[in-house]
Amino acid sequence: MGWSYARVDFLPAVGAYCIFCRRELKAKKGIVVRQSDGREAFSGPGCAKSKMGDPKERLLDVASMALLVVEGRRGEAARSGPSSTASPGEQPEPRLDPGNETSEAPSPSAIHLPAVEYLRLRYEVMGEFNGNVTAVMRQAYWHLNKTGVLSPDAEGLLLGIMRKSAIDNSVFSDRNIRRCIGLEYWLKLALQNTKPDRRDYLNSMLDTLHYEWSLSQGQIEAINKWGKGLRKTMTSFPTLNNRSFAGVRRPDFMIRSRETRS
């Protein structure tokens, strides 16, 4: 079973080792590779390039999405993990460097289709979100995985969804799903650094995010209040932008579903 590129993501502070050479990876973010059976592991950029060649398409940079919901960092690309004290602009651009196994990430390919990235984000990264993909999207992903390309019909469908959701400012817009992924990262990080008997509130916020694909301004403000306590032991935990989902609209079926749950 062969390995393939999956995404760029934050690495654990300790215990991240290259699956190929077993060298410890000390960068803040790095490459996640996936085996054909779905198993994932970390890889150094040099080993990734020697084992799999250059990535054929732009890698999903999940780490960069975490900064989209941080106060004062809207729209900036993340180049440092949450434990770094350097600002994003002070970090070098990620790149593949065969001679340096701690380089942060590969440079993006010039070949990149927005529809492909949108589909991969929803299928590969948003697996815990309610209704992350439709049956048609799932079929399009399987075809992409098998052939390496989207069918013209699938691409047209996805681009149509992206255009309409952007105009409507719906939860399914490309902008919103990236913020969902970013906020999910910080909530999971907060949970990892909170004692098990004090996780109920954070778990409820994560469940709400997964179900509604957004949080209200008040909910994010409450998370920020929680974060003040967390920063006593984890100084790098940021203040989140409470307007990350301002004006985002949920479709009627989501609203009805929420009323049913209530």
ChimeraX attribute file (.defattr): number of C-alpha atoms within 10 A of each C-alpha:
attribute: neighborCount
match mode: 1-to-1
recipient: residues
	/A:1	5
	/A:2	9
	/A:3	17
	/A:4	16
	/A:5	24
	/A:6	21
	/A:7	23
	/A:8	22
	/A:9	23
	/A:10	21
	/A:11	21
	/A:12	15
	/A:13	14
	/A:14	9
	/A:15	10
	/A:16	19
	/A:17	18
	/A:18	23
	/A:19	17
	/A:20	13
	/A:21	11
	/A:22	12
	/A:23	14
	/A:24	17
	/A:25	25
	/A:26	19
	/A:27	19
	/A:28	21
	/A:29	27
	/A:30	29
	/A:31	27
	/A:32	25
	/A:33	22
	/A:34	18
	/A:35	14
	/A:36	10
	/A:37	9
	/A:38	9
	/A:39	9
	/A:40	16
	/A:41	17
	/A:42	25
	/A:43	29
	/A:44	33
	/A:45	28
	/A:46	20
	/A:47	20
	/A:48	26
	/A:49	17
	/A:50	10
	/A:51	14
	/A:52	15
	/A:53	12
	/A:54	16
	/A:55	16
	/A:56	14
	/A:57	16
	/A:58	18
	/A:59	21
	/A:60	22
	/A:61	21
	/A:62	20
	/A:63	25
	/A:64	23
	/A:65	25
	/A:66	28
	/A:67	29
	/A:68	26
	/A:69	26
	/A:70	22
	/A:71	14
	/A:72	12
	/A:73	16
	/A:74	15
	/A:75	13
	/A:76	15
	/A:77	17
	/A:78	22
	/A:79	23
	/A:80	24
	/A:81	23
	/A:82	22
	/A:83	13
	/A:84	11
	/A:85	11
	/A:86	12
	/A:87	12
	/A:88	18
	/A:89	12
	/A:90	10
	/A:91	11
	/A:92	11
	/A:93	15
	/A:94	18
	/A:95	13
	/A:96	21
	/A:97	18
	/A:98	15
	/A:99	10
	/A:100	12
	/A:101	23
	/A:102	22
	/A:103	24
	/A:104	28
	/A:105	28
	/A:106	24
	/A:107	15
	/A:108	18
	/A:109	12
	/A:110	9
	/A:111	8
	/A:112	13
	/A:113	14
	/A:114	13
	/A:115	20
	/A:116	21
	/A:117	16
	/A:118	20
	/A:119	23
	/A:120	19
	/A:121	22
	/A:122	23
	/A:123	18
	/A:124	15
	/A:125	18
	/A:126	19
	/A:127	13
	/A:128	16
	/A:129	21
	/A:130	15
	/A:131	14
	/A:132	21
	/A:133	19
	/A:134	11
	/A:135	9
	/A:136	12
	/A:137	18
	/A:138	15
	/A:139	13
	/A:140	22
	/A:141	23
	/A:142	13
	/A:143	15
	/A:144	17
	/A:145	11
	/A:146	10
	/A:147	10
	/A:148	13
	/A:149	15
	/A:150	21
	/A:151	14
	/A:152	9
	/A:153	10
	/A:154	21
	/A:155	18
	/A:156	13
	/A:157	16
	/A:158	21
	/A:159	17
	/A:160	13
	/A:161	17
	/A:162	20
	/A:163	14
	/A:164	14
	/A:165	19
	/A:166	17
	/A:167	10
	/A:168	16
	/A:169	19
	/A:170	21
	/A:171	23
	/A:172	23
	/A:173	20
	/A:174	22
	/A:175	17
	/A:176	21
	/A:177	22
	/A:178	23
	/A:179	23
	/A:180	25
	/A:181	25
	/A:182	20
	/A:183	26
	/A:184	24
	/A:185	19
	/A:186	20
	/A:187	17
	/A:188	14
	/A:189	13
	/A:190	21
	/A:191	19
	/A:192	11
	/A:193	13
	/A:194	14
	/A:195	9
	/A:196	9
	/A:197	6
	/A:198	10
	/A:199	14
	/A:200	11
	/A:201	13
	/A:202	18
	/A:203	15
	/A:204	11
	/A:205	19
	/A:206	24
	/A:207	16
	/A:208	17
	/A:209	21
	/A:210	21
	/A:211	18
	/A:212	20
	/A:213	27
	/A:214	25
	/A:215	23
	/A:216	16
	/A:217	15
	/A:218	11
	/A:219	14
	/A:220	21
	/A:221	17
	/A:222	15
	/A:223	19
	/A:224	18
	/A:225	12
	/A:226	14
	/A:227	18
	/A:228	15
	/A:229	11
	/A:230	18
	/A:231	14
	/A:232	10
	/A:233	11
	/A:234	15
	/A:235	14
	/A:236	14
	/A:237	19
	/A:238	19
	/A:239	18
	/A:240	22
	/A:241	20
	/A:242	20
	/A:243	16
	/A:244	22
	/A:245	22
	/A:246	12
	/A:247	12
	/A:248	21
	/A:249	18
	/A:250	16
	/A:251	13
	/A:252	9
	/A:253	9
	/A:254	16
	/A:255	13
	/A:256	11
	/A:257	12
	/A:258	13
	/A:259	9
	/A:260	8
	/A:261	7
	/A:262	6
